[in-house]
Amino acid sequence: MIFKGAVLLFMLAGGIAIGYLAASPQASDFTLVPAADVTAKLATPPARLMQSGNYNVMVMRRVAAGTAEWHEKDTDVVYVIDGAATLVTGGTMPDVKTTEPGEKRSPTIAGGAAHHIAKGDVMTIPNGMPHWFSAVEGSVTYFVVKVR
């Protein structure tokens, strides 16, 4: 089931990335992460599965609320593998701090929209949109493709 979800995620990310790839040089090497390696990385997230050119594929696991994030260049394509959480998008980020060029963090989001996300859900978070896992129901594990 995880691998069917991964295929769906990569298909969706591919659709979003196609415009980016048309304007960017293509990766010159084929990349394969064998199922055994994916399973091993799922046991100890966060873990980068692959990175090339204008994308980065990671597996994440949260057991508690995180910090609000804002990415100047990265669009996040997310597929929830297991669990459930509340994801807040939009709004403003009080007490925001720049953590590195093009990246900001804040303890919370004010005035955003709360979304209940669960196993099997797929979403895109466009660059420039604040987002925050404000609550986690036990744990939530997800793939994220960061596309520039």
C-alpha positions as CSV (number, residue, x, y, z in Angstrom):
1,M,0.0,0.0,0.0
2,I,2.9,2.4,0.8
3,F,4.4,1.8,-2.6
4,K,1.1,2.4,-4.4
5,G,0.9,5.7,-2.5
6,A,4.5,6.5,-3.5
7,V,3.7,5.9,-7.1
8,L,0.7,8.2,-6.8
9,L,2.8,10.9,-5.1
10,F,5.5,10.7,-7.8
11,M,2.9,10.9,-10.6
12,L,1.3,14.0,-8.9
13,A,4.7,15.6,-8.3
14,G,5.6,14.9,-11.9
15,G,2.6,16.7,-13.1
16,I,3.4,19.8,-10.9
17,A,7.1,19.6,-11.7
18,I,6.7,19.3,-15.5
19,G,6.6,23.1,-15.9
20,Y,9.6,23.5,-13.7
21,L,11.5,20.8,-15.6
22,A,10.8,22.4,-18.9
23,A,12.6,25.5,-17.7
24,S,15.4,23.6,-15.9
25,P,18.1,21.2,-17.0
26,Q,17.0,17.6,-16.7
27,A,18.8,15.3,-14.2
28,S,21.3,13.3,-16.1
29,D,21.1,10.1,-14.0
30,F,18.2,7.7,-13.4
31,T,17.6,7.3,-9.7
32,L,16.1,4.3,-8.0
33,V,15.5,3.8,-4.3
34,P,14.9,0.1,-3.8
35,A,11.9,-0.9,-1.7
36,A,14.1,-2.3,1.1
37,D,15.9,1.1,1.4
38,V,12.6,3.0,1.4
39,T,11.4,0.7,4.2
40,A,14.6,1.2,6.2
41,K,14.3,5.0,5.8
42,L,10.6,4.9,6.9
43,A,11.8,3.4,10.2
44,T,13.9,6.5,11.0
45,P,12.5,9.7,9.5
46,P,13.1,12.4,8.6
47,A,15.2,11.0,5.8
48,R,16.1,12.2,2.3
49,L,15.2,9.6,-0.3
50,M,16.7,11.4,-3.3
51,Q,17.7,14.9,-4.5
52,S,18.5,16.2,-7.9
53,G,18.4,19.5,-9.7
54,N,15.1,21.2,-8.7
55,Y,13.6,18.5,-6.5
56,N,14.1,16.8,-3.1
57,V,12.1,13.7,-2.0
58,M,11.9,13.1,1.7
59,V,10.0,10.9,4.2
60,M,8.9,12.6,7.4
61,R,7.2,11.5,10.6
62,R,5.7,13.7,13.2
63,V,4.5,12.8,16.7
64,A,3.8,16.4,17.9
65,A,3.1,19.9,16.5
66,G,6.0,21.4,14.6
67,T,7.0,25.0,13.8
68,A,5.3,27.0,11.1
69,E,7.3,27.0,7.8
70,W,7.6,29.3,4.8
71,H,9.6,28.6,1.7
72,E,10.5,31.3,-0.8
73,K,11.2,28.8,-3.7
74,D,9.9,25.3,-2.7
75,T,6.5,24.0,-3.5
76,D,5.7,21.0,-1.2
77,V,3.8,18.0,-2.7
78,V,2.7,15.8,0.2
79,Y,1.3,12.3,0.4
80,V,0.2,11.0,3.8
81,I,1.4,7.4,4.2
82,D,-0.1,6.8,7.7
83,G,-1.8,8.7,10.6
84,A,-3.6,12.0,10.8
85,A,-2.8,15.6,11.7
86,T,-4.1,19.2,11.5
87,L,-2.3,21.2,8.9
88,V,-2.8,25.0,9.0
89,T,-2.1,26.9,5.8
90,G,-2.1,30.6,4.9
91,G,-2.4,33.4,7.6
92,T,0.6,35.2,9.1
93,M,3.6,33.9,11.1
94,P,4.0,35.9,14.4
95,D,7.6,36.1,15.7
96,V,8.9,34.9,12.3
97,K,12.7,34.2,12.0
98,T,14.7,33.6,8.9
99,T,16.5,30.3,9.4
100,E,18.4,30.4,6.1
101,P,18.1,32.3,2.9
102,G,14.6,31.8,1.5
103,E,13.4,29.9,4.6
104,K,11.4,31.2,7.6
105,R,10.1,29.6,10.8
106,S,7.6,30.7,13.5
107,P,6.1,29.0,16.5
108,T,2.6,29.3,15.1
109,I,0.3,30.7,12.4
110,A,-2.3,33.3,13.1
111,G,-5.5,33.5,10.9
112,G,-4.8,30.5,8.7
113,A,-7.1,27.7,7.5
114,A,-7.1,24.4,9.4
115,H,-7.2,21.2,7.4
116,H,-7.6,17.7,8.8
117,I,-5.3,15.4,6.8
118,A,-5.1,11.6,7.0
119,K,-3.8,8.5,5.4
120,G,-4.1,8.6,1.6
121,D,-4.5,12.4,1.3
122,V,-2.4,14.3,-1.2
123,M,-1.9,18.1,-1.1
124,T,0.3,20.8,-2.6
125,I,1.5,23.8,-0.6
126,P,2.7,26.5,-3.0
127,N,5.9,28.4,-2.3
128,G,5.3,31.5,-0.3
129,M,2.4,29.9,1.7
130,P,2.9,29.6,5.5
131,H,2.1,26.1,6.7
132,W,2.1,24.4,10.1
133,F,1.3,21.0,11.6
134,S,-0.5,22.4,14.6
135,A,-1.7,19.0,16.0
136,V,-0.9,15.3,15.4
137,E,-3.2,12.4,16.2
138,G,-0.6,9.9,17.5
139,S,1.7,10.2,14.6
140,V,1.7,11.1,10.9
141,T,4.1,9.8,8.3
142,Y,4.3,11.3,4.9
143,F,6.4,11.7,1.7
144,V,7.2,15.2,0.7
145,V,8.5,16.3,-2.7
146,K,10.0,19.8,-2.6
147,V,10.0,21.2,-6.1
148,R,11.8,24.5,-7.1
